[in-house]
Amino acid sequence: MLTDENPLWKSDEPYFDSYYCIWDSFRSTHPLITLVDPSAQALMVRSLIDIYRHEGKLPDCRMSLCKGFTQGGSNADNLLADSYVKGLKANIDWETAYTAVVSDAEGEYQFAPLPQKIQPFSKYNREFSSS
């Protein structure tokens, strides 16, 4: 969902509030959007690159301001590669995109703790991890 109201950092780039499970959508949804609505896909690609700029990694799943866990890398890499191969341009910083993909390939993702205000289940996580 494109909101243009990023509450986490100031940016002139588009902001999408949710990339639910890119490990599923990179296979068919995003390639289709690239073909039928390339301007919308370009906005999503720019948003992903902006997330990398501010958080240091591409997301694999992201919902309601929260980083999703990755499944051995980020399938945003596949999404970027497909968009690049299909020739998307639209103000996309492909050099930074390449740097992000290399970062995913060569470095292990380190999860930062979520802010307390968006940890509704933290009480339960402690209970489960102590047993």
C-alpha positions, 0 to 999 in steps of 0.5 A: 500500500503506497501511503507517502507518509513514512513515519520512520524516516524522512524521504522523498521516495515512495513508501509502502506500508506492507510487503507481505511475504515477498518470498511468495509475491516475487514469483508471479505478482511482481513480475505481472505488475512489472508488465501491466503497470510498470510505473507502480512496480517502479514505485515499489522498487524505489521504496525497497531501495529506500528501506535498504538505505535506512535499515541496511538490508532489503526486507523479505516480509514487512508489515505495519512498520515491522521487519519480517524475518528472512528465509535465508536472504531476501527475495527482494533480490529476485524482485529487483533482478526481475525488474532490472532485466525487464528494463524498469527505469523511472528514477530507480537507483540501480547502483544502490539496488546492486549494492543492496543485493550484494549486501544480502548475498555477502552479509548475514542479517542482524535483527534489531529489536523492535521498538516496545510500542510495536511488540504486542506479543513480547510478554509471550515470547519471553514465556516461551523462550524460558521453557 
